[in-house]
Amino acid sequence: MSITSKGVSGRVRLAGSHHRIPPPHAPRRWWRDAAGSAAILSVVAVVALWLANGGIGNVQGLGEPATTIGRLTGLVASDLLLLQVLLMARIPWVERAYGQDLLARRHRVIGFASFWLMMAHVLLTTIGYAQSGRAGVLAEGWHLTVTFPGMLLAAAGTLLLILVVLLSVRAARRRQRYETWHLLHLYAYLGVGLALPHQLWTGADFTAGPVARVYWWGLYGSALAAVLVFRVALPIWRSAYHRLRVDTVVAEAPGVVSVYLRGHRLDRLPARAGQFFLWRFLDGPGWSRAHPYTLSAGPSQDLLRITVKDLGDGSGRVGGLRPGTRVLVEGPYGALTAERSRGRRALLIAAGVGITTMRALLDDLGPAGTGTTLLYRVRTHTEAVFRAELGDLSRSYGVRVLYLEGGRGRHRSWLPAGYSQGDDTAALRWLVPDVAEREAYVCGPPAWMAAVRTSLRDAGLPDHRIHAEEFAW
Protein backbone atom coordinates (compact mmCIF):
# COMPACT_ATOMS: atom_id res chain seq x y z
CA MET A 1 0.00 0.00 0.00
CA SER A 2 1.43 3.36 -1.00
CA ILE A 3 -0.52 5.58 1.41
CA THR A 4 1.59 6.66 4.36
CA SER A 5 0.23 7.55 7.75
CA LYS A 6 -0.33 11.11 8.85
CA GLY A 7 2.71 10.75 11.07
CA VAL A 8 4.96 10.96 8.02
CA SER A 9 3.14 14.11 7.14
CA GLY A 10 3.62 16.18 4.04
CA ARG A 11 4.27 19.32 6.07
CA VAL A 12 7.63 17.82 7.10
CA ARG A 13 8.45 17.06 3.49
CA LEU A 14 7.48 20.54 2.36
CA ALA A 15 9.70 22.21 4.90
CA GLY A 16 13.44 22.19 5.20
CA SER A 17 15.58 21.85 2.09
CA HIS A 18 12.78 22.18 -0.47
CA HIS A 19 13.11 25.88 -1.24
CA ARG A 20 10.17 27.73 -2.59
CA ILE A 21 10.67 29.00 -6.10
CA PRO A 22 9.79 32.61 -6.90
CA PRO A 23 6.44 32.91 -8.70
CA PRO A 24 6.51 33.76 -12.42
CA HIS A 25 5.83 37.30 -13.47
CA ALA A 26 2.20 38.34 -13.39
CA PRO A 27 0.49 38.77 -16.78
CA ARG A 28 0.50 42.34 -18.01
CA ARG A 29 -2.87 43.98 -17.52
CA TRP A 30 -3.12 45.01 -21.16
CA TRP A 31 -2.96 41.36 -22.33
CA ARG A 32 -6.60 40.82 -21.41
CA ASP A 33 -7.70 44.01 -23.19
CA ALA A 34 -5.59 43.12 -26.22
CA ALA A 35 -7.07 39.62 -26.47
CA GLY A 36 -10.64 40.89 -26.13
CA SER A 37 -10.05 43.67 -28.65
CA ALA A 38 -8.55 41.23 -31.16
CA ALA A 39 -11.64 39.00 -30.88
CA ILE A 40 -13.99 41.93 -31.55
CA LEU A 41 -11.84 43.21 -34.42
CA SER A 42 -11.92 39.79 -36.07
CA VAL A 43 -15.73 40.03 -36.38
CA VAL A 44 -15.41 43.60 -37.67
CA ALA A 45 -12.88 42.40 -40.25
CA VAL A 46 -15.25 39.65 -41.44
CA VAL A 47 -18.10 42.14 -41.94
CA ALA A 48 -15.73 44.56 -43.71
CA LEU A 49 -14.57 41.84 -46.11
CA TRP A 50 -18.20 40.90 -46.77
CA LEU A 51 -19.04 44.52 -47.59
CA ALA A 52 -15.98 44.85 -49.82
CA ASN A 53 -17.15 41.80 -51.78
CA GLY A 54 -20.56 43.30 -52.53
CA GLY A 55 -22.31 42.87 -49.19
CA ILE A 56 -25.76 44.41 -49.12
CA GLY A 57 -25.39 45.36 -52.77
CA ASN A 58 -26.05 41.74 -53.73
CA VAL A 59 -29.73 41.78 -52.85
CA GLN A 60 -31.28 42.19 -56.29
CA GLY A 61 -33.16 39.33 -57.82
CA LEU A 62 -35.26 36.50 -56.48
CA GLY A 63 -33.46 34.61 -53.73
CA GLU A 64 -30.55 37.03 -53.44
CA PRO A 65 -31.59 38.65 -50.10
CA ALA A 66 -31.71 35.28 -48.34
CA THR A 67 -28.47 34.12 -49.99
CA THR A 68 -26.65 37.36 -49.12
CA ILE A 69 -27.68 37.33 -45.46
CA GLY A 70 -26.88 33.62 -45.38
CA ARG A 71 -23.36 34.40 -46.57
CA LEU A 72 -22.90 36.92 -43.76
CA THR A 73 -24.19 34.60 -41.04
CA GLY A 74 -21.94 31.84 -42.35
CA LEU A 75 -18.88 34.09 -42.32
CA VAL A 76 -19.51 35.35 -38.77
CA ALA A 77 -20.27 31.80 -37.62
CA SER A 78 -16.95 30.59 -39.06
CA ASP A 79 -15.09 33.42 -37.35
CA LEU A 80 -16.73 32.73 -33.97
CA LEU A 81 -16.11 29.01 -34.37
CA LEU A 82 -12.39 29.66 -34.79
CA LEU A 83 -12.43 32.09 -31.86
CA GLN A 84 -13.90 29.24 -29.80
CA VAL A 85 -10.95 27.06 -30.72
CA LEU A 86 -8.49 29.82 -29.79
CA LEU A 87 -10.26 30.44 -26.46
CA MET A 88 -9.74 26.84 -25.38
CA ALA A 89 -6.34 26.36 -26.98
CA ARG A 90 -4.73 26.98 -23.54
CA ILE A 91 -2.64 29.92 -24.77
CA PRO A 92 -0.65 30.66 -21.56
CA TRP A 93 -0.84 34.45 -21.47
CA VAL A 94 -4.56 34.40 -22.30
CA GLU A 95 -5.20 31.76 -19.61
CA ARG A 96 -3.40 33.76 -16.96
CA ALA A 97 -5.06 37.03 -17.93
CA TYR A 98 -8.64 35.68 -17.88
CA GLY A 99 -8.66 32.50 -15.80
CA GLN A 100 -9.79 29.13 -17.12
CA ASP A 101 -13.36 29.28 -15.84
CA LEU A 102 -14.05 32.70 -17.41
CA LEU A 103 -12.62 31.47 -20.70
CA ALA A 104 -14.83 28.37 -20.49
CA ARG A 105 -17.94 30.51 -19.95
CA ARG A 106 -17.11 32.78 -22.86
CA HIS A 107 -16.30 29.75 -24.98
CA ARG A 108 -19.78 28.40 -24.22
CA VAL A 109 -21.55 31.68 -25.07
CA ILE A 110 -19.62 32.13 -28.32
CA GLY A 111 -20.19 28.46 -29.13
CA PHE A 112 -23.97 28.71 -28.96
CA ALA A 113 -23.89 32.00 -30.92
CA SER A 114 -21.78 30.44 -33.69
CA PHE A 115 -24.05 27.38 -33.77
CA TRP A 116 -27.24 29.35 -34.32
CA LEU A 117 -25.54 31.58 -36.90
CA MET A 118 -24.36 28.44 -38.69
CA MET A 119 -27.90 27.04 -38.66
CA ALA A 120 -29.16 30.37 -40.06
CA HIS A 121 -26.47 30.18 -42.76
CA VAL A 122 -27.56 26.68 -43.83
CA LEU A 123 -31.26 27.57 -43.84
CA LEU A 124 -31.00 31.00 -45.54
CA THR A 125 -28.55 29.84 -48.19
CA THR A 126 -30.73 26.86 -49.05
CA ILE A 127 -33.85 29.05 -49.21
CA GLY A 128 -32.04 31.59 -51.39
CA TYR A 129 -30.84 28.98 -53.88
CA ALA A 130 -34.27 27.35 -53.91
CA GLN A 131 -35.95 30.69 -54.72
CA SER A 132 -33.45 31.44 -57.46
CA GLY A 133 -33.90 28.03 -59.07
CA ARG A 134 -37.63 27.89 -58.30
CA ALA A 135 -37.17 24.54 -56.56
CA GLY A 136 -38.33 23.10 -53.25
CA VAL A 137 -36.22 23.82 -50.16
CA LEU A 138 -35.60 20.15 -49.31
CA ALA A 139 -34.77 19.27 -52.91
CA GLU A 140 -32.41 22.21 -53.17
CA GLY A 141 -30.72 21.28 -49.90
CA TRP A 142 -30.08 17.77 -51.15
CA HIS A 143 -28.82 19.12 -54.49
CA LEU A 144 -26.37 21.49 -52.78
CA THR A 145 -25.09 18.74 -50.48
CA VAL A 146 -24.39 16.11 -53.14
CA THR A 147 -23.22 18.27 -56.07
CA PHE A 148 -21.26 21.24 -54.69
CA PRO A 149 -17.54 20.61 -53.89
CA GLY A 150 -16.85 19.90 -50.22
CA MET A 151 -20.52 20.00 -49.19
CA LEU A 152 -20.68 16.37 -48.08
CA LEU A 153 -17.76 17.01 -45.76
CA ALA A 154 -19.44 20.20 -44.55
CA ALA A 155 -22.66 18.28 -43.84
CA ALA A 156 -20.73 15.72 -41.80
CA GLY A 157 -18.97 18.53 -39.90
CA THR A 158 -22.31 20.22 -39.21
CA LEU A 159 -23.76 17.01 -37.77
CA LEU A 160 -20.73 16.64 -35.48
CA LEU A 161 -21.10 20.24 -34.28
CA ILE A 162 -24.82 19.69 -33.63
CA LEU A 163 -23.90 16.64 -31.53
CA VAL A 164 -21.38 18.64 -29.52
CA VAL A 165 -23.89 21.46 -28.92
CA LEU A 166 -26.59 19.05 -27.76
CA LEU A 167 -24.17 17.43 -25.32
CA SER A 168 -23.07 20.87 -24.08
CA VAL A 169 -26.54 21.85 -22.88
CA ARG A 170 -26.43 22.09 -19.09
CA ALA A 171 -28.97 19.30 -18.54
CA ALA A 172 -26.92 16.95 -20.72
CA ARG A 173 -23.60 17.90 -19.12
CA ARG A 174 -24.92 17.02 -15.67
CA ARG A 175 -25.42 13.41 -16.78
CA GLN A 176 -21.87 13.02 -18.09
CA ARG A 177 -18.53 12.52 -16.48
CA TYR A 178 -15.99 15.19 -17.34
CA GLU A 179 -13.86 12.61 -19.16
CA THR A 180 -16.78 11.57 -21.39
CA TRP A 181 -17.75 15.14 -22.18
CA HIS A 182 -14.13 16.05 -22.94
CA LEU A 183 -13.70 13.12 -25.34
CA LEU A 184 -16.93 13.91 -27.19
CA HIS A 185 -16.04 17.60 -27.29
CA LEU A 186 -12.95 16.81 -29.34
CA TYR A 187 -15.29 16.12 -32.26
CA ALA A 188 -15.76 19.89 -32.50
CA TYR A 189 -12.23 20.14 -33.87
CA LEU A 190 -13.10 17.53 -36.48
CA GLY A 191 -16.28 19.41 -37.35
CA VAL A 192 -14.33 22.63 -37.93
CA GLY A 193 -11.83 20.76 -40.08
CA LEU A 194 -14.52 19.14 -42.23
CA ALA A 195 -16.15 22.52 -42.88
CA LEU A 196 -12.94 24.06 -44.26
CA PRO A 197 -12.89 22.54 -47.78
CA HIS A 198 -16.34 23.78 -48.83
CA GLN A 199 -15.53 27.30 -47.63
CA LEU A 200 -12.33 27.42 -49.64
CA TRP A 201 -13.73 25.74 -52.76
CA THR A 202 -17.19 27.32 -53.04
CA GLY A 203 -17.14 30.33 -50.71
CA ALA A 204 -16.90 33.49 -52.80
CA ASP A 205 -15.91 35.54 -49.74
CA PHE A 206 -12.95 33.21 -49.10
CA THR A 207 -11.62 33.52 -52.64
CA ALA A 208 -12.71 37.06 -53.49
CA GLY A 209 -9.24 38.55 -53.32
CA PRO A 210 -5.80 38.35 -51.71
CA VAL A 211 -6.87 40.15 -48.52
CA ALA A 212 -9.73 37.71 -47.88
CA ARG A 213 -7.53 34.70 -48.64
CA VAL A 214 -4.77 35.93 -46.32
CA TYR A 215 -7.26 36.65 -43.53
CA TRP A 216 -9.08 33.33 -43.62
CA TRP A 217 -6.02 31.17 -44.17
CA GLY A 218 -4.26 33.12 -41.42
CA LEU A 219 -7.14 32.62 -38.98
CA TYR A 220 -7.46 28.90 -39.70
CA GLY A 221 -3.67 28.52 -39.52
CA SER A 222 -3.48 30.38 -36.22
CA ALA A 223 -6.21 28.21 -34.66
CA LEU A 224 -4.54 25.01 -35.86
CA ALA A 225 -1.10 26.15 -34.70
CA ALA A 226 -2.43 27.18 -31.27
CA VAL A 227 -4.03 23.76 -30.70
CA LEU A 228 -0.95 21.85 -31.88
CA VAL A 229 1.50 23.98 -29.90
CA PHE A 230 -0.36 24.57 -26.62
CA ARG A 231 -2.64 21.52 -26.35
CA VAL A 232 -0.25 18.92 -27.77
CA ALA A 233 3.40 19.95 -28.10
CA LEU A 234 3.82 21.99 -24.91
CA PRO A 235 2.30 19.37 -22.54
CA ILE A 236 4.40 16.64 -24.17
CA TRP A 237 7.57 18.72 -23.86
CA ARG A 238 6.91 19.68 -20.23
CA SER A 239 6.09 16.11 -19.24
CA ALA A 240 9.25 14.82 -20.93
CA TYR A 241 11.50 17.55 -19.53
CA HIS A 242 10.27 17.65 -15.92
CA ARG A 243 9.87 13.84 -15.63
CA LEU A 244 7.33 13.91 -12.79
CA ARG A 245 6.85 10.77 -10.69
CA VAL A 246 4.80 9.97 -7.62
CA ASP A 247 6.99 10.18 -4.52
CA THR A 248 4.55 9.56 -1.65
CA VAL A 249 0.82 9.37 -1.02
CA VAL A 250 -0.28 10.66 2.39
CA ALA A 251 -3.68 10.21 4.04
CA GLU A 252 -4.96 13.61 5.18
CA ALA A 253 -8.55 12.90 6.27
CA PRO A 254 -11.22 10.28 5.57
CA GLY A 255 -11.36 9.95 1.77
CA VAL A 256 -8.70 12.64 1.24
CA VAL A 257 -5.07 12.02 0.23
CA SER A 258 -2.13 14.19 -0.74
CA VAL A 259 0.16 13.11 -3.55
CA TYR A 260 3.75 14.36 -3.53
CA LEU A 261 5.46 14.42 -6.90
CA ARG A 262 9.14 14.86 -7.64
CA GLY A 263 10.56 16.08 -10.91
CA HIS A 264 13.44 17.63 -12.76
CA ARG A 265 14.02 21.42 -12.66
CA LEU A 266 10.56 22.32 -11.45
CA ASP A 267 11.83 25.88 -10.97
CA ARG A 268 11.41 26.17 -14.76
CA LEU A 269 7.76 25.19 -14.57
CA PRO A 270 5.80 28.49 -14.66
CA ALA A 271 3.41 27.48 -11.90
CA ARG A 272 2.31 29.32 -8.83
CA ALA A 273 0.11 28.59 -5.86
CA GLY A 274 -3.60 28.63 -6.69
CA GLN A 275 -3.21 27.13 -10.17
CA PHE A 276 -4.20 23.67 -11.36
CA PHE A 277 -2.91 21.08 -13.82
CA LEU A 278 -4.56 18.33 -15.81
CA TRP A 279 -2.97 15.12 -14.50
CA ARG A 280 -2.58 11.74 -16.16
CA PHE A 281 -1.15 8.99 -13.98
CA LEU A 282 0.46 6.18 -15.97
CA ASP A 283 -0.75 3.45 -13.62
CA GLY A 284 -2.72 1.26 -16.01
CA PRO A 285 -6.01 1.33 -17.95
CA GLY A 286 -7.67 4.73 -17.90
CA TRP A 287 -4.39 6.66 -17.81
CA SER A 288 -5.44 8.72 -20.84
CA ARG A 289 -8.26 10.42 -18.91
CA ALA A 290 -7.01 13.71 -17.49
CA HIS A 291 -8.16 14.98 -14.08
CA PRO A 292 -7.97 18.64 -12.98
CA TYR A 293 -6.34 18.98 -9.55
CA THR A 294 -5.09 22.16 -7.90
CA LEU A 295 -1.70 22.46 -6.25
CA SER A 296 -2.24 22.25 -2.49
CA ALA A 297 1.13 23.79 -1.62
CA GLY A 298 3.37 26.33 -3.26
CA PRO A 299 5.69 24.66 -5.81
CA SER A 300 9.29 24.02 -4.81
CA GLN A 301 12.39 23.29 -6.88
CA ASP A 302 11.84 19.54 -6.99
CA LEU A 303 8.48 18.85 -5.37
CA LEU A 304 4.78 19.45 -6.11
CA ARG A 305 1.76 18.47 -4.07
CA ILE A 306 -1.88 17.90 -4.93
CA THR A 307 -4.63 16.90 -2.51
CA VAL A 308 -7.54 14.85 -3.81
CA LYS A 309 -10.90 13.88 -2.33
CA ASP A 310 -12.50 10.63 -3.42
CA LEU A 311 -15.62 11.84 -5.22
CA GLY A 312 -16.20 8.62 -7.12
CA ASP A 313 -15.34 10.07 -10.56
CA GLY A 314 -11.96 8.40 -10.97
CA SER A 315 -10.41 10.36 -8.13
CA GLY A 316 -10.60 7.29 -5.88
CA ARG A 317 -7.77 5.58 -7.75
CA VAL A 318 -5.37 8.37 -6.71
CA GLY A 319 -5.12 6.90 -3.21
CA GLY A 320 -3.74 3.67 -4.69
CA LEU A 321 -0.91 5.27 -6.67
CA ARG A 322 2.47 3.68 -6.07
CA PRO A 323 5.76 5.55 -5.63
CA GLY A 324 7.56 5.82 -8.95
CA THR A 325 4.40 6.07 -11.06
CA ARG A 326 5.10 8.36 -13.99
CA VAL A 327 2.87 11.40 -14.50
CA LEU A 328 1.93 13.45 -17.56
CA VAL A 329 0.82 17.04 -16.95
CA GLU A 330 -0.93 19.76 -18.89
CA GLY A 331 -0.81 23.26 -17.47
CA PRO A 332 -0.55 25.22 -15.26
CA TYR A 333 -3.93 26.90 -15.65
CA GLY A 334 -6.02 29.29 -13.59
CA ALA A 335 -5.73 32.83 -12.26
CA LEU A 336 -6.71 32.49 -8.59
CA THR A 337 -3.27 33.56 -7.39
CA ALA A 338 -1.79 35.87 -4.76
CA GLU A 339 -0.77 38.38 -7.41
CA ARG A 340 -4.33 39.70 -7.21
CA SER A 341 -3.96 40.82 -3.59
CA ARG A 342 -2.52 44.24 -4.52
CA GLY A 343 -0.92 44.55 -1.09
CA ARG A 344 -4.18 44.35 0.86
CA ARG A 345 -4.73 41.90 3.69
CA ALA A 346 -6.25 38.71 2.37
CA LEU A 347 -9.45 36.99 3.43
CA LEU A 348 -9.49 33.34 2.37
CA ILE A 349 -12.81 31.47 2.51
CA ALA A 350 -12.88 27.74 1.76
CA ALA A 351 -15.30 24.84 2.01
CA GLY A 352 -14.44 21.16 1.87
CA VAL A 353 -11.65 20.26 -0.54
CA GLY A 354 -11.54 23.93 -1.62
CA ILE A 355 -9.04 24.31 1.23
CA THR A 356 -6.36 22.93 -1.12
CA THR A 357 -6.25 26.16 -3.11
CA MET A 358 -6.23 28.33 0.02
CA ARG A 359 -3.49 26.25 1.64
CA ALA A 360 -1.29 26.84 -1.41
CA LEU A 361 -2.08 30.57 -1.45
CA LEU A 362 -0.83 30.86 2.13
CA ASP A 363 2.58 29.66 0.93
CA ASP A 364 2.62 32.31 -1.77
CA LEU A 365 1.50 35.07 0.58
CA GLY A 366 4.23 34.06 3.05
CA PRO A 367 5.43 36.67 5.56
CA ALA A 368 3.66 39.32 3.48
CA GLY A 369 0.41 37.59 4.42
CA THR A 370 0.58 38.72 8.04
CA GLY A 371 -2.95 39.57 9.06
CA THR A 372 -4.50 37.06 6.67
CA THR A 373 -7.74 35.48 7.88
CA LEU A 374 -8.86 32.01 6.76
CA LEU A 375 -12.47 30.91 7.21
CA TYR A 376 -12.63 27.14 6.74
CA ARG A 377 -16.10 25.59 6.43
CA VAL A 378 -16.33 21.90 7.35
CA ARG A 379 -19.17 19.72 8.60
CA THR A 380 -17.20 17.84 11.26
CA HIS A 381 -13.89 18.15 13.04
CA THR A 382 -12.51 15.02 11.36
CA GLU A 383 -13.16 16.39 7.85
CA ALA A 384 -10.75 19.30 8.31
CA VAL A 385 -7.60 18.89 6.21
CA PHE A 386 -4.16 20.37 6.98
CA ARG A 387 -4.89 21.19 10.64
CA ALA A 388 -1.24 20.79 11.64
CA GLU A 389 0.04 22.80 8.66
CA LEU A 390 -2.48 25.58 9.24
CA GLY A 391 -1.41 25.68 12.88
CA ASP A 392 2.23 26.09 11.82
CA LEU A 393 1.31 28.88 9.41
CA SER A 394 -0.72 30.60 12.11
CA ARG A 395 2.29 30.63 14.40
CA SER A 396 4.84 31.51 11.70
CA TYR A 397 2.99 34.13 9.66
CA GLY A 398 0.22 35.26 11.98
CA VAL A 399 -2.53 33.72 9.89
CA ARG A 400 -5.86 33.75 11.73
CA VAL A 401 -7.61 30.44 11.11
CA LEU A 402 -11.30 30.04 12.00
CA TYR A 403 -12.93 26.63 11.60
CA LEU A 404 -16.64 26.95 10.82
CA GLU A 405 -17.82 23.50 11.88
CA GLY A 406 -21.31 22.08 11.88
CA GLY A 407 -24.25 21.12 9.70
CA ARG A 408 -25.90 23.45 7.26
CA GLY A 409 -27.86 26.30 8.77
CA ARG A 410 -30.85 27.86 7.09
CA HIS A 411 -31.53 27.34 3.39
CA ARG A 412 -28.86 28.87 1.11
CA SER A 413 -26.69 29.95 4.03
CA TRP A 414 -22.97 29.31 3.60
CA LEU A 415 -22.44 29.26 7.36
CA PRO A 416 -23.12 26.44 9.85
CA ALA A 417 -26.22 26.42 11.99
CA GLY A 418 -25.96 28.89 14.86
CA TYR A 419 -23.66 31.37 13.11
CA SER A 420 -25.86 33.54 10.92
CA GLN A 421 -29.30 33.38 12.59
CA GLY A 422 -30.85 34.66 9.39
CA ASP A 423 -28.17 37.19 8.39
CA ASP A 424 -24.98 35.84 6.79
CA THR A 425 -23.63 39.31 6.14
CA ALA A 426 -23.86 40.35 9.79
CA ALA A 427 -22.16 37.11 10.79
CA LEU A 428 -19.38 37.77 8.27
CA ARG A 429 -18.80 41.26 9.67
CA TRP A 430 -18.66 39.78 13.16
CA LEU A 431 -16.12 37.16 12.09
CA VAL A 432 -14.02 39.64 10.07
CA PRO A 433 -14.78 43.22 11.19
CA ASP A 434 -12.57 44.80 8.49
CA VAL A 435 -13.93 42.61 5.67
CA ALA A 436 -14.65 45.62 3.43
CA GLU A 437 -10.95 46.54 3.41
CA ARG A 438 -9.67 43.14 2.34
CA GLU A 439 -8.99 41.15 -0.82
CA ALA A 440 -11.18 38.04 -0.76
CA TYR A 441 -10.45 34.60 -2.24
CA VAL A 442 -13.22 31.99 -2.32
CA CYS A 443 -13.06 28.29 -3.20
CA GLY A 444 -15.67 25.58 -2.71
CA PRO A 445 -18.82 24.15 -4.33
CA PRO A 446 -20.37 26.53 -6.92
CA ALA A 447 -23.66 27.17 -5.06
CA TRP A 448 -21.80 27.75 -1.80
CA MET A 449 -19.41 30.19 -3.50
CA ALA A 450 -22.35 32.13 -4.93
CA ALA A 451 -23.76 32.56 -1.41
CA VAL A 452 -20.36 33.74 -0.11
CA ARG A 453 -20.06 36.25 -2.96
CA THR A 454 -23.45 37.72 -2.02
CA SER A 455 -22.39 38.18 1.60
CA LEU A 456 -19.08 39.76 0.60
CA ARG A 457 -20.82 42.23 -1.71
CA ASP A 458 -23.39 43.09 0.95
CA ALA A 459 -20.53 43.63 3.41
CA GLY A 460 -19.11 46.33 1.14
CA LEU A 461 -16.51 44.44 -0.89
CA PRO A 462 -16.53 45.43 -4.59
CA ASP A 463 -16.57 42.70 -7.25
CA HIS A 464 -13.02 43.38 -8.41
CA ARG A 465 -11.75 42.42 -4.94
CA ILE A 466 -13.66 39.12 -4.79
CA HIS A 467 -11.73 36.33 -6.50
CA ALA A 468 -13.18 32.90 -7.16
CA GLU A 469 -12.52 30.29 -9.80
CA GLU A 470 -14.26 27.02 -10.38
CA PHE A 471 -13.36 24.28 -12.79
CA ALA A 472 -15.94 24.97 -15.49
CA TRP A 473 -16.72 22.76 -18.49
Secondary structure, 3 states (H helix, E strand, C coil): CCEECHHHCHHHHHCCCCCECCCCCCCCHHHHHHHHHHHHHHHHHHHHHHHHCCHHHCCCCCCHHHHHHHHHHHHHHHHHHHHHHHHCCCCHHHHHHHCHHHHHHHHHHHHHHHHHHHHHHHHHHHHHHHHHHCCCHHHHHHHHHHHCCCHHHHHHHHHHHHHHHHHHCHHHHCCCCHHHHHHHHCHHHHHHHHHHHHHHHHCCCCCCCHHHHHHHHHHHHHHHHHHHHHHHHHHHHHHHHHCCEEEEEEEEECCEEEEEEECCCHHHCCCCCCCEEEEEECCCCCCCCCEEEEECCCCECCEEEEEEECCCCCHHHHHHCCCCCEEEEEEEECCCCHHHCCCCCEEEEEEHHHHHHHHHHHHHHHHHHCCCEEEEEECCHHHCCCHHHHHHHHHHHCCEEEEEECCECCCCCCCECCCCCCCHHHHHHHHCCCHHHCEEEEECCHHHHHHHHHHHHHCCCCHHHEEECCCCC
